[in-house]
């Protein structure tokens, strides 16, 4: 399991870091770990799966 930052998530899904934080608060995507400073780390496979579902809805 590779963990990635919200910045990397934003790049993968084509959104901003702010939108990634919104997606977390809206329970659309779940971080693997929330650090003590409030930053998130995500499982890369979960993000890729989320992105593939998002792309399928756009079609």
Backbone as XML, in Angstrom:
<?xml version="1.0"?>
<chain id="A" units="angstrom">
  <residue number="1" name="UNK">
    <atom name="N" x="0.854" y="-1.181" z="0.000"/>
    <atom name="CA" x="0.000" y="0.000" z="0.000"/>
    <atom name="C" x="0.896" y="1.239" z="0.000"/>
  </residue>
  <residue number="2" name="UNK">
    <atom name="N" x="0.763" y="2.025" z="-1.037"/>
    <atom name="CA" x="1.519" y="3.267" z="-1.144"/>
    <atom name="C" x="0.623" y="4.413" z="-0.680"/>
  </residue>
  <residue number="3" name="UNK">
    <atom name="N" x="1.122" y="5.216" z="0.239"/>
    <atom name="CA" x="0.372" y="6.369" z="0.725"/>
    <atom name="C" x="0.804" y="7.613" z="-0.030"/>
  </residue>
  <residue number="4" name="UNK">
    <atom name="N" x="-0.176" y="8.440" z="-0.384"/>
    <atom name="CA" x="0.115" y="9.665" z="-1.115"/>
    <atom name="C" x="-0.552" y="10.844" z="-0.419"/>
  </residue>
  <residue number="5" name="UNK">
    <atom name="N" x="-0.045" y="12.028" z="-0.671"/>
    <atom name="CA" x="-0.544" y="13.246" z="-0.045"/>
    <atom name="C" x="-1.766" y="13.787" z="-0.780"/>
  </residue>
  <residue number="6" name="UNK">
    <atom name="N" x="-2.431" y="14.732" z="-0.164"/>
    <atom name="CA" x="-3.595" y="15.344" z="-0.808"/>
    <atom name="C" x="-3.184" y="16.107" z="-2.065"/>
  </residue>
  <residue number="7" name="UNK">
    <atom name="N" x="-1.980" y="16.628" z="-2.094"/>
    <atom name="CA" x="-1.484" y="17.301" z="-3.302"/>
    <atom name="C" x="-1.375" y="16.303" z="-4.456"/>
  </residue>
  <residue number="8" name="UNK">
    <atom name="N" x="-0.863" y="15.119" z="-4.173"/>
    <atom name="CA" x="-0.757" y="14.083" z="-5.202"/>
    <atom name="C" x="-2.146" y="13.613" z="-5.641"/>
  </residue>
  <residue number="9" name="UNK">
    <atom name="N" x="-3.068" y="13.506" z="-4.689"/>
    <atom name="CA" x="-4.450" y="13.137" z="-5.012"/>
    <atom name="C" x="-5.046" y="14.176" z="-5.956"/>
  </residue>
  <residue number="10" name="UNK">
    <atom name="N" x="-4.851" y="15.443" z="-5.627"/>
    <atom name="CA" x="-5.383" y="16.528" z="-6.452"/>
    <atom name="C" x="-4.867" y="16.421" z="-7.883"/>
  </residue>
  <residue number="11" name="UNK">
    <atom name="N" x="-3.610" y="16.109" z="-8.042"/>
    <atom name="CA" x="-3.022" y="15.958" z="-9.371"/>
    <atom name="C" x="-3.658" y="14.785" z="-10.118"/>
  </residue>
  <residue number="12" name="UNK">
    <atom name="N" x="-3.833" y="13.672" z="-9.432"/>
    <atom name="CA" x="-4.388" y="12.473" z="-10.066"/>
    <atom name="C" x="-5.819" y="12.706" z="-10.532"/>
  </residue>
  <residue number="13" name="UNK">
    <atom name="N" x="-6.637" y="13.345" z="-9.687"/>
    <atom name="CA" x="-8.055" y="13.496" z="-10.032"/>
    <atom name="C" x="-8.356" y="14.806" z="-10.757"/>
  </residue>
  <residue number="14" name="UNK">
    <atom name="N" x="-7.336" y="15.630" z="-10.952"/>
    <atom name="CA" x="-7.521" y="16.867" z="-11.708"/>
    <atom name="C" x="-8.295" y="17.929" z="-10.952"/>
  </residue>
  <residue number="15" name="UNK">
    <atom name="N" x="-8.086" y="18.000" z="-9.646"/>
    <atom name="CA" x="-8.766" y="18.973" z="-8.803"/>
    <atom name="C" x="-7.725" y="19.718" z="-7.969"/>
  </residue>
  <residue number="16" name="UNK">
    <atom name="N" x="-8.199" y="20.650" z="-7.137"/>
    <atom name="CA" x="-7.312" y="21.365" z="-6.231"/>
    <atom name="C" x="-7.258" y="20.640" z="-4.885"/>
  </residue>
  <residue number="17" name="UNK">
    <atom name="N" x="-6.284" y="21.004" z="-4.069"/>
    <atom name="CA" x="-6.192" y="20.441" z="-2.726"/>
    <atom name="C" x="-7.430" y="20.809" z="-1.908"/>
  </residue>
  <residue number="18" name="UNK">
    <atom name="N" x="-7.954" y="21.977" z="-2.136"/>
    <atom name="CA" x="-9.158" y="22.415" z="-1.432"/>
    <atom name="C" x="-10.338" y="21.501" z="-1.780"/>
  </residue>
  <residue number="19" name="UNK">
    <atom name="N" x="-10.451" y="21.128" z="-3.048"/>
    <atom name="CA" x="-11.518" y="20.212" z="-3.453"/>
    <atom name="C" x="-11.325" y="18.826" z="-2.856"/>
  </residue>
  <residue number="20" name="UNK">
    <atom name="N" x="-10.083" y="18.403" z="-2.696"/>
    <atom name="CA" x="-9.808" y="17.115" z="-2.054"/>
    <atom name="C" x="-10.302" y="17.161" z="-0.607"/>
  </residue>
  <residue number="21" name="UNK">
    <atom name="N" x="-10.031" y="18.249" z="0.087"/>
    <atom name="CA" x="-10.517" y="18.396" z="1.466"/>
    <atom name="C" x="-12.041" y="18.376" z="1.507"/>
  </residue>
  <residue number="22" name="UNK">
    <atom name="N" x="-12.683" y="19.011" z="0.527"/>
    <atom name="CA" x="-14.142" y="18.985" z="0.444"/>
    <atom name="C" x="-14.646" y="17.561" z="0.230"/>
  </residue>
  <residue number="23" name="UNK">
    <atom name="N" x="-13.990" y="16.809" z="-0.651"/>
    <atom name="CA" x="-14.395" y="15.427" z="-0.913"/>
    <atom name="C" x="-14.281" y="14.560" z="0.339"/>
  </residue>
  <residue number="24" name="UNK">
    <atom name="N" x="-13.278" y="14.827" z="1.159"/>
    <atom name="CA" x="-13.129" y="14.095" z="2.421"/>
    <atom name="C" x="-14.284" y="14.442" z="3.356"/>
  </residue>
  <residue number="25" name="UNK">
    <atom name="N" x="-14.571" y="15.732" z="3.511"/>
    <atom name="CA" x="-15.648" y="16.164" z="4.404"/>
    <atom name="C" x="-17.015" y="15.678" z="3.923"/>
  </residue>
  <residue number="26" name="UNK">
    <atom name="N" x="-17.186" y="15.523" z="2.613"/>
    <atom name="CA" x="-18.445" y="15.039" z="2.037"/>
    <atom name="C" x="-18.500" y="13.511" z="1.990"/>
  </residue>
  <residue number="27" name="UNK">
    <atom name="N" x="-17.492" y="12.851" z="2.550"/>
    <atom name="CA" x="-17.409" y="11.381" z="2.576"/>
    <atom name="C" x="-17.412" y="10.751" z="1.189"/>
  </residue>
  <residue number="28" name="UNK">
    <atom name="N" x="-16.848" y="11.449" z="0.224"/>
    <atom name="CA" x="-16.725" y="10.922" z="-1.134"/>
    <atom name="C" x="-15.439" y="10.100" z="-1.286"/>
  </residue>
  <residue number="29" name="UNK">
    <atom name="N" x="-14.422" y="10.481" z="-0.509"/>
    <atom name="CA" x="-13.145" y="9.780" z="-0.505"/>
    <atom name="C" x="-12.648" y="9.757" z="0.945"/>
  </residue>
  <residue number="30" name="UNK">
    <atom name="N" x="-12.053" y="8.646" z="1.338"/>
    <atom name="CA" x="-11.633" y="8.482" z="2.732"/>
    <atom name="C" x="-10.117" y="8.385" z="2.818"/>
  </residue>
  <residue number="31" name="UNK">
    <atom name="N" x="-9.511" y="9.219" z="3.656"/>
    <atom name="CA" x="-8.060" y="9.115" z="3.825"/>
    <atom name="C" x="-7.701" y="7.845" z="4.598"/>
  </residue>
  <residue number="32" name="UNK">
    <atom name="N" x="-6.550" y="7.288" z="4.300"/>
    <atom name="CA" x="-6.066" y="6.115" z="5.025"/>
    <atom name="C" x="-5.606" y="6.530" z="6.414"/>
  </residue>
  <residue number="33" name="UNK">
    <atom name="N" x="-5.019" y="7.717" z="6.503"/>
    <atom name="CA" x="-4.476" y="8.225" z="7.769"/>
    <atom name="C" x="-4.727" y="9.721" z="7.844"/>
  </residue>
  <residue number="34" name="UNK">
    <atom name="N" x="-5.140" y="10.175" z="9.023"/>
    <atom name="CA" x="-5.188" y="11.606" z="9.302"/>
    <atom name="C" x="-4.079" y="11.894" z="10.305"/>
  </residue>
  <residue number="35" name="UNK">
    <atom name="N" x="-3.149" y="12.738" z="9.912"/>
    <atom name="CA" x="-2.006" y="13.061" z="10.766"/>
    <atom name="C" x="-2.420" y="14.013" z="11.888"/>
  </residue>
  <residue number="36" name="UNK">
    <atom name="N" x="-1.589" y="14.115" z="12.904"/>
    <atom name="CA" x="-1.870" y="14.967" z="14.057"/>
    <atom name="C" x="-2.071" y="16.430" z="13.654"/>
  </residue>
  <residue number="37" name="UNK">
    <atom name="N" x="-1.426" y="16.861" z="12.582"/>
    <atom name="CA" x="-1.555" y="18.251" z="12.135"/>
    <atom name="C" x="-2.774" y="18.459" z="11.233"/>
  </residue>
  <residue number="38" name="UNK">
    <atom name="N" x="-3.591" y="17.399" z="11.040"/>
    <atom name="CA" x="-4.808" y="17.514" z="10.235"/>
    <atom name="C" x="-4.632" y="17.184" z="8.769"/>
  </residue>
  <residue number="39" name="UNK">
    <atom name="N" x="-3.422" y="16.924" z="8.339"/>
    <atom name="CA" x="-3.170" y="16.566" z="6.950"/>
    <atom name="C" x="-3.572" y="15.108" z="6.731"/>
  </residue>
  <residue number="40" name="UNK">
    <atom name="N" x="-3.899" y="14.805" z="5.479"/>
    <atom name="CA" x="-4.350" y="13.465" z="5.135"/>
    <atom name="C" x="-3.323" y="12.731" z="4.288"/>
  </residue>
  <residue number="41" name="UNK">
    <atom name="N" x="-3.298" y="11.408" z="4.451"/>
    <atom name="CA" x="-2.574" y="10.524" z="3.553"/>
    <atom name="C" x="-3.588" y="9.524" z="3.015"/>
  </residue>
  <residue number="42" name="UNK">
    <atom name="N" x="-3.496" y="9.243" z="1.722"/>
    <atom name="CA" x="-4.467" y="8.399" z="1.048"/>
    <atom name="C" x="-3.797" y="7.169" z="0.470"/>
  </residue>
  <residue number="43" name="UNK">
    <atom name="N" x="-4.540" y="6.082" z="0.409"/>
    <atom name="CA" x="-4.082" y="4.881" z="-0.265"/>
    <atom name="C" x="-4.175" y="5.151" z="-1.767"/>
  </residue>
  <residue number="44" name="UNK">
    <atom name="N" x="-3.079" y="5.000" z="-2.462"/>
    <atom name="CA" x="-3.041" y="5.318" z="-3.889"/>
    <atom name="C" x="-4.073" y="4.503" z="-4.681"/>
  </residue>
  <residue number="45" name="UNK">
    <atom name="N" x="-4.249" y="3.233" z="-4.346"/>
    <atom name="CA" x="-5.215" y="2.400" z="-5.065"/>
    <atom name="C" x="-6.644" y="2.908" z="-4.886"/>
  </residue>
  <residue number="46" name="UNK">
    <atom name="N" x="-6.977" y="3.394" z="-3.680"/>
    <atom name="CA" x="-8.314" y="3.956" z="-3.441"/>
    <atom name="C" x="-8.546" y="5.187" z="-4.314"/>
  </residue>
  <residue number="47" name="UNK">
    <atom name="N" x="-7.517" y="6.003" z="-4.442"/>
    <atom name="CA" x="-7.633" y="7.226" z="-5.251"/>
    <atom name="C" x="-7.799" y="6.873" z="-6.724"/>
  </residue>
  <residue number="48" name="UNK">
    <atom name="N" x="-7.045" y="5.901" z="-7.201"/>
    <atom name="CA" x="-7.164" y="5.485" z="-8.598"/>
    <atom name="C" x="-8.548" y="4.906" z="-8.871"/>
  </residue>
  <residue number="49" name="UNK">
    <atom name="N" x="-9.086" y="4.145" z="-7.924"/>
    <atom name="CA" x="-10.433" y="3.601" z="-8.066"/>
    <atom name="C" x="-11.467" y="4.723" z="-8.081"/>
  </residue>
  <residue number="50" name="UNK">
    <atom name="N" x="-11.318" y="5.685" z="-7.170"/>
    <atom name="CA" x="-12.224" y="6.841" z="-7.130"/>
    <atom name="C" x="-12.189" y="7.589" z="-8.456"/>
  </residue>
  <residue number="51" name="UNK">
    <atom name="N" x="-10.995" y="7.797" z="-8.984"/>
    <atom name="CA" x="-10.843" y="8.539" z="-10.235"/>
    <atom name="C" x="-11.469" y="7.777" z="-11.407"/>
  </residue>
  <residue number="52" name="UNK">
    <atom name="N" x="-11.327" y="6.470" z="-11.430"/>
    <atom name="CA" x="-11.920" y="5.693" z="-12.525"/>
    <atom name="C" x="-13.443" y="5.741" z="-12.459"/>
  </residue>
  <residue number="53" name="UNK">
    <atom name="N" x="-14.007" y="5.722" z="-11.261"/>
    <atom name="CA" x="-15.463" y="5.842" z="-11.117"/>
    <atom name="C" x="-15.925" y="7.224" z="-11.547"/>
  </residue>
  <residue number="54" name="UNK">
    <atom name="N" x="-15.160" y="8.254" z="-11.170"/>
    <atom name="CA" x="-15.495" y="9.627" z="-11.542"/>
    <atom name="C" x="-15.491" y="9.773" z="-13.065"/>
  </residue>
  <residue number="55" name="UNK">
    <atom name="N" x="-14.510" y="9.194" z="-13.709"/>
    <atom name="CA" x="-14.427" y="9.283" z="-15.167"/>
    <atom name="C" x="-15.571" y="8.535" z="-15.834"/>
  </residue>
  <residue number="56" name="UNK">
    <atom name="N" x="-16.000" y="7.424" z="-15.265"/>
    <atom name="CA" x="-17.117" y="6.666" z="-15.832"/>
    <atom name="C" x="-18.420" y="7.447" z="-15.730"/>
  </residue>
  <residue number="57" name="UNK">
    <atom name="N" x="-18.627" y="8.214" z="-14.663"/>
    <atom name="CA" x="-19.835" y="9.013" z="-14.511"/>
    <atom name="C" x="-19.870" y="10.161" z="-15.516"/>
  </residue>
  <residue number="58" name="UNK">
    <atom name="N" x="-18.692" y="10.629" z="-15.905"/>
    <atom name="CA" x="-18.620" y="11.766" z="-16.826"/>
    <atom name="C" x="-19.007" y="11.370" z="-18.247"/>
  </residue>
  <residue number="59" name="UNK">
    <atom name="N" x="-18.971" y="10.096" z="-18.558"/>
    <atom name="CA" x="-19.262" y="9.638" z="-19.926"/>
    <atom name="C" x="-20.740" y="9.558" z="-20.192"/>
  </residue>
</chain>
